Amino acid sequence: MNTDLDRRHLFLAGAGLAAIGLGAGPASAVDGPAQPALKLPPYTAKPLPLDPQKIAGMSERIMISHYENNYLGAVKRLNSIADQLATMDYEKTPGFVVNGLKREELIATNSMILHELFFSNLGDQSKPGPDLEAAMIRDFGGVERWRSQFTAMGRAEGGGSGWVLLTYSPRDKRLVNAWAADHTTTLAGGTPILAMDMYEHAYQMDFGAKAANYVDVFMKVIRWETADRLYGDLTRA
């Protein structure tokens, strides 16, 4: 994970230099007036929506580290990218710089959103509400059948990186378990209602390489209130 972050930091620094150094200089009468910069309000981080001392099977240390280093890091990185995009002259900036920054923007945005969902999904052990349970019976054949598939997907990602997402698809009006890599590769148009982080930063500090043990603990501390609310909002829309 540190290597990945270093790569992104180096890219962002290089993108800023490229955007400055590879431009054609000040706008001339031929070029026309410079494009005005658009400064939007910064992205703001949400507070940790759980007591890090009370997630059974996960340490306070890993909860705090995950929140501060990975979630807050994603928000900070997203604001840095937004600042560069806001002042960029798109007529003069090389395409690879634009493409790279927009890719990093998507990764940072989804990392922010998925981490917010992940933390909101953790708490005391509970079970899905009646509407969500009925949907899981309809779309998976039962809650236990859903659990079996979701758990198997998490274990399969052990040693790699990505997310396992319980996602609502508005196209088919059904729930699916979706695989997601690099915070981005997942079901188009779908809305996640439950997120399990399978990047090593989510479990290595407590479980080492035993990702399957982390998956088992996660499944025991799902706070279904968030998924119930999101599913209700999506199906009433």
N, C-alpha and C positions, 0 to 999 in steps of 0.2 A: 504493500500500500504506500509506503514512503517513497518507493521508486516511482510509482505512478504519480504521486503528488509532485515530486521533483521534476518529472518530465513535463507536467502541466505548467509548473511555475516557470521553467525555462522557456517553454513555448510562449507563454503570455509575455514574458519579458522580451523575447525575441520579436514577437508580433508588434509590441509597442515600438521597438527600434525600427522595425521594417516599415511600419506605418509612417514614421517620421523620416527615416533616411532614404526610402525609396520613392518618395513623392517627387513631383516635378518642380518643387520650389514654390514660391509665392504665386498666387493666381495673377495672370496677366490679362490684358485686354482681350487676347485671343481666347484664353481659357474661360473667361467669364468670372463672375464673383464667386468667392469661396462658399462652399455649402455651410449653412448655419448649423452650429452644434445644438443638439437637443439634450438637455439635462433633465432626466426623470428622477423622481424620488428614489432613494436607495432602498434595496430590499432589506427588510428587518427580520431578525431572528425571533422565533417564538421561545418562550420559556420552556424548560423541561417539564412535561405534563405528568410527571410521576415522582414518587419518592424513591431515589436511587438506592436507598437502604432496604426497600421492601419488595424487591423483585426476587422471588424465591428461586434460588439456584444460580443467580447472576450477582456478581459483586458490585458494590457501590463504585469501586475503582473503575470497572469496565464501563459502567453506565456513564460516569462523569467523563471518562476519556472519549467515549463514543460521541457524546454530545458536544464536548468542547473542541475536539480535534477534527472530527469528521463532519458533523452537522454545521457547527459554527464556521469551520473551515470552508465548507461549500458556499455558505452565504457570503463570506468575505471574498472568496474567489469570484463569485457571480457579480458582486459590486465592482470588482476590479475590471472584469471583462466589460461590464456595462459602461464604465467610464471610458474605456478605450473605444468602444463602438460609438459612443456619443460624440466623440471628437474626430472620428475617422472621416477622411475624404474618400468616399467610395469610388470616385472617378479615377483616382490616382493610386489607390492601394492595390497591390498585387492580389490576384484572385486567391492564391493559396493562403494569404493572411486572413482575408475575409472568411474563407471557408473554414480555416482552422479555428478562428475566434467564435464563429457561429456554432461549430461543433462543441467547443468547450463550454459555450453558453448553455447549450442544451443539456450537456452532462451535469453541469453545476446546478441548473434549475431543477432537473429531475432528482438529483441527489438531495437537494434541499427539501423538496416535496415528499419524497419517499421516506426520508428520515423523520420528518414530522409525523407521517402516518405510522411508521414503525414504533416510535415512542408512545404514540397515543393508543396503540394496540396492546401495550404491556400493562399488567396490573395483577389483580387477584384472579385466580382461576374462576372461570364462569362458563356459560354455554350460550350458543346463539339464541336470539329471541325467536318467537314463533313464526314470524314472517320469513326471517332469514333461514330458519331451519326448514320450513316448507320449500323454499327455493333450492336449498341444498339437496333435499330429497328428490325434487323434480330434476335437477341438473346433474347430480352426481350419483343418485341412487341411495342417498342417505348421508348423514353427517359423518359416520365412521368411514364410509367409502371416500368422501371428500378428504377426510383426515389422512387416510392411507396414501392417497395420491399426493397431497400437499407435502407430507412428511418425506415420501420417497423422492420428490423433486428437490427438497432441501438437502437430503443426504447425497444425492447425485451431484450437487454443486460443491460438495466439500472438497477443499483443496484448490478450488477455482475461485470464481467471484461472480457476483450477481445478486438477483433478488428472486424470491418466489412470491407471487402476488395473487390473491383472490380478487378477481376483477369482474366487474359488471360490463357486459357488452350491450350497448343500446341497440345495435343492429339486430341482434337476435333475441334481445330481452332475456338474457340468460347469464349465469355465472360461469366463469372458467378459471382454472388455475393457470396463470401465465408465467412463463419464464422470462427473465429480463437480464440482459448483460449490459455492462458499462452505463448503467442507470437509464438506458434509452431503448434497447431493443425489446419491444413488447407489443401487446395488442393495440393496433391503431383504433382510436375512438373509444377504447375502454377506460373505465375509471376504477382504479384499485380501491378496495375497501379494507384489505388486510395485507400487511407487508412483512415478510421475513427477510432480514438482511443476511446474505450469505457471503459478504466480503469478510476476509479474515479479521479485520478490525472489530467485527461484531462478536467474535468468540475466542480469538487466539489467546488473549490475556488470561481468560478463565479456564479454557478447555484445551489449549495447545492445538494440536492437529486433529483432535477428536471432534470434528464438526458434527457428527451424528449425535453426540451427547448434547451439544448445544441445541440442535433441532428438537430433541426430546424435551429439554427444559423449556424452550420457547413455546411448544405446543401446550405446556401445562400452565403457562402464565398469560394466555390470551385474554385480554379484557374485551369482551364481545360488544360492549356498549358502543364503541366507535363504529364497528362494522355494521351493527344494527341500524344506527342513525344514518350512516351514509347510504346503505341499501334502501332505507325508507325514502330518503330524499331523492334518490335516483329513480325509483319506481313510481313515485308520486308526480314526478316532473312531467 
